[in-house]
Every structure is written in C-alpha cells, then in structure tokens.
Amino acid sequence: MKSGVYLIAVAALLLGCSEDDDAGFTSLIGSWTYTTPDEKIKVEFDIVGGDPEILAVTNQKIFVDGQEGMAVVQTEAVTETTFGRLRINANDADLDYPYDIIFLNLQASTDFSKIKVEEVNYIFPWPDGNELTNIEIVRR
C-alpha cells in the first residue's frame, strides 16, 4: 500500500513539472529589432525601465545597407503598452547622410512578444522616402 501511495505522489510530481511554468513576457521591457522588407535599414534597441509607466529606449543601433552606425532616439507619448512615435536617426559621419526610421502608433501585442506598428517611414536611398503600414517589431 505504501508503495502505491509513493507511486501516485511521484506521478503527480512529474505531471506537475511537465506543465509550462513560463508565464511569457509581461511588459515591453527587453531587446527589439526591425528590418525593412528591402533589408536596407535595420534597427536594434532596448526598452528599459523599472516602473512600467516610465519606459525608455536605450542602446539603439541603426544599420544602413549593412553598415552599422551610431544612432539617436526620440520618443513621444509613451505609456506602459504604447508609443505614439519612435524615431531612430543615424548620427554617424561614416554613414554620409542622416538616415532615419520613424515608427508611428506602436502597440504591444497582448502577449508582449511583438510591437505592432501602424505606419513606418524611412529614408533609403538618400533622399528617397519609403512608407510601410502594419508591420511588427520583434524581440531579439
């Protein structure tokens, strides 16, 4: 009888361990990346913040036609789950021109695995502008 009770206890323990304990993402905090469909502009950045209502973008990088450059970032209307505007601008003499990419109306997906963006504007080749709609920024 004792061995039967132990067997049931071990089986229950093993079944409990097989359940997915990973709750997934709970905020926008993390590392993100986006590459344009023509692969000419790529950006990487981190969203940081101890308080979810005070999020900041840091460690931003821009790649123009494969060449990495220093970048600056501007944000507007930031909340726990949205950005009204996110602009990443090349600030690097090696890139010749101030290439930029502007994301408008950003919204976290319900599981915080993606950032859905209504509109994107970027420059490539200089000075030609390109517009995209309904894209997704993904975690890296």
N, C-alpha and C positions, 0 to 999 in steps of 0.2 A: 504494500500500500504506500509506504514511504517513497519508494522509487517512482511510483505513478505520480505522486504529488510533485516530486522533483522534476520529472519529465514535463509535466504541464507548466511548471514555473519556468523552466528553460525555454520551452516552446513559446511561451508568452513573451519572454525577454527577447528572443530572436525576432519575433514578429514585430515587436515594438521598435527594434533597431532598424528594421527594413523600411520604416516609414521615412519620408523625406522631411528631415529636420530643417532644411534650408528654407528660410522664410522669403528669400529673394531680396530684392532691393527695396528700400523703404524711403528713399529720397533721391534727389538729383545729384547728391554728392558722389563724386567719382571721376574717372577719366573717360573722355569722349573723343570721337573722331568723325570727320566727314570728308568725303572725296567727291568732287563734282563728276557727273557722268562721263565727261570727256577726259577725266583724270589730270586736268591741268592745274587745278587748285585743290590742295588738301590742307585741312586744319586739324590740330590736336589741341586739347585744352583740358584742364581740370576744373571741376566745380567743387569749392570748399566752403566750409562754414560749420561752426559748432551749433549754432542756432539756425534751424531750417528757414527762418524768416530773414536771415541775413546771409544770403549766398553770394559768393564772389567767384569770378573766373580768374584762374591763375595758370602759369606755365603754358601759355599759349604759344603755338608754333604755326607757321604757315610754310607750305611747300608750293613753289610755283614751277610748274613743268619739271618737277623732280628735285629742284634746288631748294634747300631749307633756308629760311630767312628769319631774322628776329621779327617779332610782331608785338603790336599793342592791341589792347582790347577796350571796347566801350560797351556798356550795358545800360538798358533803360527798363523801367517798370518791372523790376524783379520781384517775384513772390516765391512761395515755397514750391510751386509746381509750374510756374511760367516765367518767361522773359518776354517783354514786349519787343525788344530789339537786342541783338547781339552782333557786334561788328568786330571782325578781326582784320587788322590792317598791317601790311608789311611795313616795317620800319627799318629797312636794311639797304644800305647803299649798293651792296652786291647784287640786289635784285633789279637795279636800274629804275624801276617805276614803283609807285606806292600801290601795289595790287591790294585789293581787299575783297572780303566776302561779307555780306550783310544778311543775317537771318532775321526775319520778321514774324512775329506771333508764334512763339515757341511754346509748346505744351508737353509736359511729361506724359508718357503713356501710363495707363493705370498701374502697371507693374514696375514702373520706373526703369525699364530696360532700354527705352528709346526716348528720344525727344522728337516730337512731330513738329514740323515747321511748315507754315502756310506758304511762305514766299522766301526765295533766296535770290539775291543779286550779287554777281561777281564780275570782275574785270579780267578778261583774257581773250585774245591777245590785247595788249595795251593799244588803244584806249577803249576797245570794244566791250560793251556791257552785255551780260547774259542774264536771263531771268528763268528761274525754275519755280515750280509750285509743288506743294505736298510732298516734301522729302522727309527723310528721317536721319537724325544724327544718332550714332550707335555708340555703345560703350566699347572701350578698347581694353 
